């Protein structure tokens, strides 16, 4: 892929990320200072940057603690920033979970809890209920990540094995008021699904979750399945007058910003959806079909045209290769578009990390699969091995950004035709 094409696609990604900038997202959305104390808590891969932005904007005294992924911290003057493991929790996450619980304990009706929540918080706040241990939650997350289940299903399951998620942290803060300011990384922007909703009221009954687990064929460890079968907790209401919630950044807003950036450069833009789910390699085939149609017919717009989409695909792990859902999407797309001239694509995670590797995603064009074969890589075999990272690494087609400070999930851009210079 030429540098011109790479720069254009990266330019759109940068605009998508900038639309979720923490300061811009928080500005004009902060509540009035309370009569009592202001406590700030947060979790997620962009939590430290949200905390940093809060400190720059808030007028009045406050204290607080947030947890983010290792390497994603940002310096704060007042708010304590902790780091823990993602996507599989570790002991540092246990310490962080206890710190957030301690921060909201013993508050009064005049106090205010401001919750800065974004994607990744589920694994950063492991809080095993009585009878379970960290190892159980590690096994749970490993099983869920390999299951191919959508994020909504995974987070409903996590809520059954947590002393924090599913609104339990907000319950602990009572009688204080709770304001949730959420950067959504989930399709549909359901606030209770982001980071498994630690401060958003409402969680399903374990019996409903068990039915869903069995219907989807999700293989949980026996110890957790036994606990789920024995649980009798009722579902809780998704409303608490003490708690208010706002989505302050989302895939829809970021895709809109990318589309505007493209149009400003004379490139037509078509937003397919901000909430696409499904197996990454299958979603890639649908995107490839739409791209070929647009290239051949000029519908819905003539070239140059960029197709944009967001959401969160999934990967059912068949082997233990390297890569994430965006890299796997791109490897399947490379095969589907092989030989199709004048189509170039970028798929990346807006937090800067695709899966557990150091790349945000990867670049693809009509020659990608052939280049892999020339480098001794069989792209079809590497797709079956879930080893997309290695395939793209071999041809220097990885997209590496480092942590971006936000997280509004997947970003996909497929360019038809040639772009202008950026």
TITORRO-484281 format. One record per residue (C-alpha): residue number from 1; x, y, z. Coordinates in steps of 0.001 Angstrom, whole numbers, plus 500000, padded with zeros to 6 digits. Example, Ala and Ser with C-alpha at 12.3 -4.5 7.8 and 13.67 -1.06 7.14 Angstrom:
+------+--------+--------+--------+
| doro |     c1 |     c2 |     c3 |
+------+--------+--------+--------+
|    1 | 512300 | 495500 | 507800 |
|    2 | 513670 | 498940 | 507140 |
+------+--------+--------+--------+
***
This chain:
+------+--------+--------+--------+
| doro |     c1 |     c2 |     c3 |
+------+--------+--------+--------+
|    1 | 500000 | 500000 | 500000 |
|    2 | 501306 | 503432 | 499112 |
|    3 | 502157 | 506003 | 501749 |
|    4 | 499389 | 508236 | 500353 |
|    5 | 496747 | 505598 | 501070 |
|    6 | 498150 | 504829 | 504522 |
|    7 | 498250 | 508493 | 505485 |
|    8 | 494674 | 509069 | 504361 |
|    9 | 493287 | 506081 | 506288 |
|   10 | 495341 | 506986 | 509368 |
|   11 | 494033 | 510582 | 509062 |
|   12 | 490456 | 509317 | 509346 |
|   13 | 491395 | 507183 | 512354 |
|   14 | 492966 | 510196 | 514036 |
|   15 | 489795 | 512240 | 513541 |
|   16 | 487697 | 509398 | 514965 |
|   17 | 489890 | 509253 | 518076 |
|   18 | 489966 | 513048 | 518438 |
|   19 | 486156 | 513107 | 518523 |
|   20 | 486379 | 511095 | 521746 |
|   21 | 489010 | 513370 | 523299 |
|   22 | 488494 | 513329 | 527090 |
|   23 | 488462 | 517103 | 527579 |
|   24 | 485995 | 517641 | 524745 |
|   25 | 483872 | 514756 | 525961 |
|   26 | 483697 | 516004 | 529566 |
|   27 | 483355 | 519717 | 528868 |
|   28 | 479784 | 520934 | 529481 |
|   29 | 478780 | 517559 | 530924 |
|   30 | 480075 | 517871 | 534462 |
|   31 | 477486 | 518331 | 537236 |
|   32 | 477428 | 521209 | 539683 |
|   33 | 479620 | 520753 | 542783 |
|   34 | 477694 | 519227 | 545705 |
|   35 | 477238 | 520523 | 549249 |
|   36 | 479339 | 517660 | 550512 |
|   37 | 482367 | 515790 | 549173 |
|   38 | 483140 | 515020 | 545539 |
|   39 | 484577 | 511544 | 544974 |
|   40 | 485912 | 510577 | 541550 |
|   41 | 486237 | 506935 | 540570 |
|   42 | 486882 | 505357 | 537206 |
|   43 | 487913 | 502276 | 535286 |
|   44 | 488901 | 501442 | 531746 |
|   45 | 491659 | 501803 | 529196 |
|   46 | 491053 | 505561 | 528961 |
|   47 | 490258 | 506171 | 532635 |
|   48 | 493526 | 507954 | 533453 |
|   49 | 493062 | 510413 | 530594 |
|   50 | 489476 | 511043 | 531685 |
|   51 | 490743 | 511688 | 535220 |
|   52 | 493367 | 514068 | 533883 |
|   53 | 490705 | 515946 | 531899 |
|   54 | 488433 | 516084 | 534951 |
|   55 | 491190 | 517697 | 536989 |
|   56 | 491602 | 520376 | 534321 |
|   57 | 487876 | 521167 | 534215 |
|   58 | 486509 | 520747 | 537771 |
|   59 | 486128 | 523746 | 540027 |
|   60 | 486141 | 522787 | 543667 |
|   61 | 487717 | 520196 | 545981 |
|   62 | 487671 | 516493 | 545128 |
|   63 | 489489 | 513224 | 545715 |
|   64 | 489449 | 509927 | 543943 |
|   65 | 491012 | 506869 | 542333 |
|   66 | 490857 | 505286 | 538884 |
|   67 | 492300 | 502099 | 537379 |
|   68 | 493594 | 501575 | 533872 |
|   69 | 495566 | 499011 | 531920 |
|   70 | 499330 | 498677 | 532417 |
|   71 | 501071 | 501315 | 530330 |
|   72 | 497936 | 503442 | 529924 |
|   73 | 498435 | 505700 | 532925 |
|   74 | 498576 | 509488 | 532806 |
|   75 | 499892 | 511876 | 535475 |
|   76 | 497226 | 513349 | 537758 |
|   77 | 497736 | 515797 | 540616 |
|   78 | 494957 | 514631 | 542940 |
|   79 | 493307 | 511516 | 541563 |
|   80 | 495257 | 508328 | 542266 |
|   81 | 495903 | 506301 | 539104 |
|   82 | 496309 | 502542 | 539512 |
|   83 | 497250 | 500064 | 536799 |
|   84 | 496221 | 496433 | 536401 |
|   85 | 496045 | 493663 | 533818 |
|   86 | 493798 | 493503 | 530760 |
|   87 | 492189 | 491415 | 529289 |
|   88 | 492780 | 488756 | 531966 |
|   89 | 492706 | 490180 | 535535 |
|   90 | 495546 | 489991 | 538023 |
|   91 | 496238 | 490707 | 541704 |
|   92 | 496737 | 494412 | 541022 |
|   93 | 493136 | 494479 | 539828 |
|   94 | 492004 | 493095 | 543193 |
|   95 | 493783 | 495984 | 544913 |
|   96 | 492211 | 498484 | 542513 |
|   97 | 488725 | 497052 | 543015 |
|   98 | 489090 | 497377 | 546776 |
|   99 | 490370 | 500944 | 546390 |
|  100 | 487255 | 501949 | 544434 |
|  101 | 484999 | 500264 | 546984 |
|  102 | 486779 | 502044 | 549825 |
|  103 | 486449 | 505394 | 548018 |
|  104 | 482646 | 505211 | 547951 |
|  105 | 482126 | 503698 | 551395 |
|  106 | 480630 | 505780 | 554207 |
|  107 | 479296 | 508637 | 552074 |
|  108 | 476314 | 510822 | 552966 |
|  109 | 473314 | 512229 | 551057 |
|  110 | 475111 | 515514 | 550309 |
|  111 | 478096 | 513767 | 548724 |
|  112 | 478607 | 513160 | 544998 |
|  113 | 480334 | 510287 | 543217 |
|  114 | 481467 | 511001 | 539653 |
|  115 | 482211 | 507822 | 537720 |
|  116 | 484496 | 507977 | 534669 |
|  117 | 483885 | 504684 | 532893 |
|  118 | 485149 | 503344 | 529581 |
|  119 | 485845 | 500018 | 527918 |
|  120 | 488208 | 497544 | 529537 |
|  121 | 486931 | 498059 | 533067 |
|  122 | 485533 | 494543 | 533411 |
|  123 | 488931 | 492883 | 533737 |
|  124 | 490476 | 495821 | 535609 |
|  125 | 488035 | 495454 | 538526 |
|  126 | 488049 | 491781 | 539539 |
|  127 | 486090 | 491385 | 542757 |
|  128 | 485277 | 487719 | 543312 |
|  129 | 482259 | 487152 | 545570 |
|  130 | 482571 | 484979 | 548652 |
|  131 | 483565 | 481452 | 547745 |
|  132 | 485470 | 482413 | 544590 |
|  133 | 489069 | 483509 | 544015 |
|  134 | 491017 | 485537 | 541480 |
|  135 | 491918 | 482321 | 539657 |
|  136 | 488212 | 481716 | 539032 |
|  137 | 487800 | 485127 | 537404 |
|  138 | 490945 | 484603 | 535352 |
|  139 | 489528 | 481316 | 534084 |
|  140 | 486195 | 483024 | 533416 |
|  141 | 487747 | 485790 | 531308 |
|  142 | 489910 | 483343 | 529391 |
|  143 | 486860 | 481224 | 528567 |
|  144 | 484781 | 484231 | 527532 |
|  145 | 487512 | 485691 | 525319 |
|  146 | 487784 | 482378 | 523475 |
|  147 | 484032 | 481834 | 523173 |
|  148 | 483201 | 484201 | 520320 |
|  149 | 480255 | 485534 | 522351 |
|  150 | 479237 | 489189 | 521847 |
|  151 | 480348 | 491701 | 524454 |
|  152 | 476821 | 492096 | 525830 |
|  153 | 476646 | 488382 | 526627 |
|  154 | 480128 | 488321 | 528138 |
|  155 | 479361 | 491238 | 530420 |
|  156 | 476054 | 489773 | 531603 |
|  157 | 477993 | 486664 | 532604 |
|  158 | 480674 | 488700 | 534362 |
|  159 | 478018 | 490471 | 536426 |
|  160 | 477115 | 487138 | 538023 |
|  161 | 480654 | 486672 | 539345 |
|  162 | 481446 | 490106 | 540724 |
|  163 | 481001 | 492141 | 543882 |
|  164 | 481279 | 495367 | 541870 |
|  165 | 479703 | 494995 | 538435 |
|  166 | 476033 | 495250 | 537578 |
|  167 | 475506 | 498403 | 539632 |
|  168 | 476867 | 496993 | 542877 |
|  169 | 479429 | 499781 | 543246 |
|  170 | 476666 | 502402 | 542963 |
|  171 | 474676 | 500544 | 545618 |
|  172 | 477705 | 500697 | 547884 |
|  173 | 477856 | 504505 | 547441 |
|  174 | 474337 | 505051 | 548806 |
|  175 | 472966 | 507455 | 549929 |
|  176 | 475328 | 509661 | 547859 |
|  177 | 474319 | 510760 | 544359 |
|  178 | 476113 | 509070 | 541469 |
|  179 | 476832 | 510635 | 538071 |
|  180 | 478077 | 508263 | 535368 |
|  181 | 480066 | 509792 | 532495 |
|  182 | 480650 | 506950 | 530067 |
|  183 | 482747 | 506501 | 526950 |
|  184 | 480894 | 503720 | 525158 |
|  185 | 482751 | 500885 | 523469 |
|  186 | 479733 | 498607 | 523069 |
|  187 | 477369 | 498248 | 520095 |
|  188 | 474158 | 500116 | 520811 |
|  189 | 475752 | 502175 | 523615 |
|  190 | 473887 | 500405 | 526434 |
|  191 | 475554 | 502045 | 529466 |
|  192 | 475224 | 498980 | 531679 |
|  193 | 477337 | 496967 | 529249 |
|  194 | 480360 | 499293 | 529291 |
|  195 | 482913 | 497785 | 531708 |
|  196 | 480067 | 495524 | 532918 |
|  197 | 478308 | 498530 | 534473 |
|  198 | 479904 | 498871 | 537931 |
|  199 | 477838 | 501984 | 538709 |
|  200 | 474896 | 501528 | 536327 |
|  201 | 471808 | 499987 | 537977 |
|  202 | 470381 | 496757 | 536630 |
|  203 | 471611 | 493197 | 536252 |
|  204 | 470024 | 489977 | 535020 |
|  205 | 469009 | 487058 | 537188 |
|  206 | 471583 | 484235 | 537209 |
|  207 | 468888 | 481869 | 535918 |
|  208 | 468510 | 484012 | 532786 |
|  209 | 472271 | 484129 | 532326 |
|  210 | 472492 | 480344 | 532728 |
|  211 | 469857 | 479893 | 530030 |
|  212 | 471833 | 482178 | 527721 |
|  213 | 475130 | 480399 | 528442 |
|  214 | 473621 | 477017 | 527640 |
|  215 | 471835 | 478297 | 524524 |
|  216 | 475064 | 479775 | 523154 |
|  217 | 477133 | 476759 | 524082 |
|  218 | 479594 | 478851 | 526104 |
|  219 | 481972 | 476572 | 527994 |
|  220 | 482535 | 477980 | 531468 |
|  221 | 484731 | 476211 | 534035 |
|  222 | 482773 | 473586 | 535978 |
|  223 | 483197 | 475425 | 539297 |
|  224 | 481579 | 478559 | 537826 |
|  225 | 478805 | 476636 | 536089 |
|  226 | 477913 | 474955 | 539372 |
|  227 | 477738 | 478309 | 541113 |
|  228 | 475612 | 479787 | 538335 |
|  229 | 473155 | 476871 | 538549 |
|  230 | 472866 | 477239 | 542320 |
|  231 | 472417 | 481029 | 542371 |
|  232 | 468964 | 482387 | 543218 |
|  233 | 469545 | 486153 | 543006 |
|  234 | 466672 | 488072 | 541391 |
|  235 | 467120 | 490484 | 538508 |
|  236 | 467447 | 494111 | 539651 |
|  237 | 465739 | 497194 | 538237 |
|  238 | 467613 | 499409 | 535785 |
|  239 | 466632 | 502560 | 537662 |
|  240 | 467820 | 504319 | 540792 |
|  241 | 466856 | 507973 | 541335 |
|  242 | 470273 | 508646 | 542877 |
|  243 | 472056 | 507645 | 539672 |
|  244 | 472212 | 509616 | 536423 |
|  245 | 474069 | 508463 | 533319 |
|  246 | 475389 | 510146 | 530179 |
|  247 | 477191 | 508667 | 527172 |
|  248 | 479858 | 511294 | 526498 |
|  249 | 481642 | 509617 | 523566 |
|  250 | 480736 | 506742 | 521255 |
|  251 | 481470 | 505020 | 517969 |
|  252 | 478646 | 506937 | 516280 |
|  253 | 480201 | 510307 | 517114 |
|  254 | 483672 | 509154 | 516077 |
|  255 | 482510 | 507698 | 512765 |
|  256 | 480693 | 510938 | 512067 |
|  257 | 483925 | 512858 | 512632 |
|  258 | 485827 | 510537 | 510292 |
|  259 | 483157 | 510926 | 507622 |
|  260 | 483346 | 514702 | 507895 |
|  261 | 487142 | 514582 | 507603 |
|  262 | 486845 | 512508 | 504429 |
|  263 | 484280 | 514823 | 502861 |
|  264 | 486422 | 517845 | 503671 |
|  265 | 489096 | 516265 | 501474 |
|  266 | 486664 | 515589 | 498628 |
|  267 | 486072 | 511915 | 499419 |
|  268 | 482520 | 510596 | 499702 |
|  269 | 481711 | 508739 | 502915 |
|  270 | 479179 | 506006 | 503683 |
|  271 | 478715 | 504997 | 507332 |
|  272 | 477513 | 501396 | 507260 |
|  273 | 476819 | 501079 | 511006 |
|  274 | 478292 | 502010 | 514373 |
|  275 | 477167 | 498779 | 516062 |
|  276 | 478327 | 495831 | 513961 |
|  277 | 478793 | 492543 | 515799 |
|  278 | 479626 | 489027 | 514713 |
|  279 | 482595 | 486779 | 513963 |
|  280 | 485380 | 489016 | 512626 |
|  281 | 486153 | 486874 | 509592 |
|  282 | 482463 | 486686 | 508643 |
|  283 | 481949 | 490432 | 509055 |
|  284 | 484971 | 490916 | 506769 |
|  285 | 483248 | 488960 | 503985 |
|  286 | 480191 | 491235 | 504188 |
|  287 | 482381 | 494353 | 504094 |
|  288 | 484283 | 492967 | 501113 |
|  289 | 481027 | 492341 | 499232 |
|  290 | 479834 | 495899 | 499895 |
|  291 | 483180 | 497328 | 498809 |
|  292 | 483193 | 495339 | 495559 |
|  293 | 479629 | 496416 | 494825 |
|  294 | 480436 | 500069 | 495430 |
|  295 | 483580 | 499834 | 493287 |
|  296 | 481734 | 498252 | 490358 |
|  297 | 478443 | 500158 | 490477 |
|  298 | 479300 | 503528 | 491984 |
|  299 | 476452 | 503002 | 494485 |
|  300 | 475718 | 504725 | 496797 |
|  301 | 478407 | 507242 | 495804 |
|  302 | 481072 | 507352 | 493110 |
|  303 | 484751 | 506977 | 493923 |
|  304 | 486615 | 508210 | 495774 |
|  305 | 484438 | 506700 | 498499 |
|  306 | 485222 | 505463 | 501982 |
|  307 | 483039 | 502915 | 503765 |
|  308 | 483098 | 503378 | 507552 |
|  309 | 481882 | 501087 | 510319 |
|  310 | 482242 | 500504 | 514046 |
|  311 | 481017 | 498165 | 516751 |
|  312 | 482755 | 495119 | 518193 |
|  313 | 483383 | 491916 | 516311 |
|  314 | 484445 | 488735 | 518081 |
|  315 | 486926 | 485936 | 517467 |
|  316 | 486327 | 482306 | 518328 |
|  317 | 489800 | 481043 | 519189 |
|  318 | 490642 | 477832 | 517392 |
|  319 | 494388 | 478092 | 517990 |
|  320 | 496680 | 480211 | 520154 |
|  321 | 498078 | 482593 | 517573 |
|  322 | 498791 | 486297 | 517977 |
|  323 | 496344 | 489004 | 517050 |
|  324 | 493027 | 490636 | 517836 |
|  325 | 489648 | 490993 | 516209 |
|  326 | 490676 | 493861 | 513894 |
|  327 | 493762 | 492042 | 512631 |
|  328 | 491682 | 488915 | 512049 |
|  329 | 489049 | 490990 | 510223 |
|  330 | 491777 | 492433 | 508010 |
|  331 | 493333 | 489068 | 507188 |
|  332 | 489949 | 487721 | 506078 |
|  333 | 489353 | 490945 | 504135 |
|  334 | 492732 | 490621 | 502389 |
|  335 | 491729 | 487195 | 501093 |
|  336 | 488281 | 488383 | 500024 |
|  337 | 489644 | 491419 | 498154 |
|  338 | 492648 | 489736 | 496546 |
|  339 | 493135 | 491089 | 493048 |
|  340 | 490441 | 493742 | 493469 |
|  341 | 492155 | 496926 | 492346 |
|  342 | 491721 | 500353 | 493930 |
|  343 | 490467 | 499165 | 497335 |
|  344 | 492494 | 499899 | 500481 |
|  345 | 491457 | 499364 | 504101 |
|  346 | 492355 | 500012 | 507716 |
|  347 | 490765 | 498307 | 510703 |
|  348 | 491925 | 499248 | 514186 |
|  349 | 490870 | 499464 | 517805 |
|  350 | 490418 | 503065 | 518883 |
|  351 | 492210 | 502437 | 522189 |
|  352 | 495402 | 501670 | 520258 |
|  353 | 495654 | 497983 | 521176 |
|  354 | 494107 | 495176 | 519141 |
|  355 | 493794 | 492197 | 521464 |
|  356 | 496944 | 491805 | 523532 |
|  357 | 499620 | 492825 | 521021 |
|  358 | 501242 | 496222 | 520410 |
|  359 | 499320 | 497157 | 517270 |
|  360 | 496020 | 498964 | 516901 |
|  361 | 495204 | 497085 | 513705 |
|  362 | 496510 | 496610 | 510168 |
|  363 | 496430 | 497887 | 506587 |
|  364 | 495117 | 495859 | 503628 |
|  365 | 494888 | 496231 | 499849 |
|  366 | 494446 | 493965 | 496826 |
|  367 | 498078 | 492841 | 496940 |
|  368 | 498262 | 492019 | 500667 |
|  369 | 497637 | 488279 | 500383 |
|  370 | 500165 | 487928 | 497566 |
|  371 | 502772 | 489855 | 499557 |
|  372 | 502260 | 487488 | 502476 |
|  373 | 502838 | 484476 | 500241 |
|  374 | 506031 | 486057 | 498920 |
|  375 | 507156 | 486416 | 502549 |
|  376 | 506528 | 482714 | 503183 |
|  377 | 503162 | 483248 | 504873 |
|  378 | 500054 | 481349 | 503786 |
|  379 | 497296 | 483839 | 504720 |
|  380 | 494555 | 481204 | 504766 |
|  381 | 496539 | 479024 | 507155 |
|  382 | 497374 | 481968 | 509401 |
|  383 | 493710 | 482935 | 509495 |
|  384 | 492806 | 479449 | 510653 |
|  385 | 495587 | 479648 | 513260 |
|  386 | 494215 | 482961 | 514628 |
|  387 | 497683 | 484382 | 513921 |
|  388 | 496875 | 487528 | 511945 |
|  389 | 499463 | 489609 | 513802 |
|  390 | 502339 | 487448 | 512562 |
|  391 | 501034 | 487579 | 508987 |
|  392 | 500864 | 491377 | 508929 |
|  393 | 504133 | 491743 | 510820 |
|  394 | 505893 | 489776 | 508074 |
|  395 | 504945 | 492385 | 505447 |
|  396 | 505213 | 495495 | 507626 |
|  397 | 501483 | 496211 | 507425 |
|  398 | 500708 | 496593 | 511124 |
|  399 | 499137 | 499877 | 512259 |
|  400 | 500821 | 500944 | 515522 |
|  401 | 499660 | 504014 | 517449 |
|  402 | 500324 | 503297 | 521115 |
|  403 | 497634 | 504038 | 523725 |
|  404 | 495239 | 506712 | 522464 |
|  405 | 493655 | 507661 | 525793 |
|  406 | 490134 | 506725 | 524736 |
|  407 | 488128 | 503703 | 523610 |
|  408 | 485072 | 503757 | 521344 |
|  409 | 485767 | 500310 | 519961 |
|  410 | 486479 | 499159 | 516422 |
|  411 | 487163 | 501563 | 513564 |
|  412 | 487013 | 500279 | 509998 |
|  413 | 487634 | 502345 | 506851 |
|  414 | 487598 | 500866 | 503329 |
|  415 | 488678 | 503289 | 500606 |
|  416 | 487542 | 502841 | 497025 |
|  417 | 489587 | 504841 | 494550 |
|  418 | 492483 | 507154 | 495221 |
|  419 | 492509 | 509789 | 497962 |
|  420 | 494032 | 513252 | 497861 |
|  421 | 497358 | 513949 | 499531 |
|  422 | 497090 | 514377 | 503323 |
+------+--------+--------+--------+
***
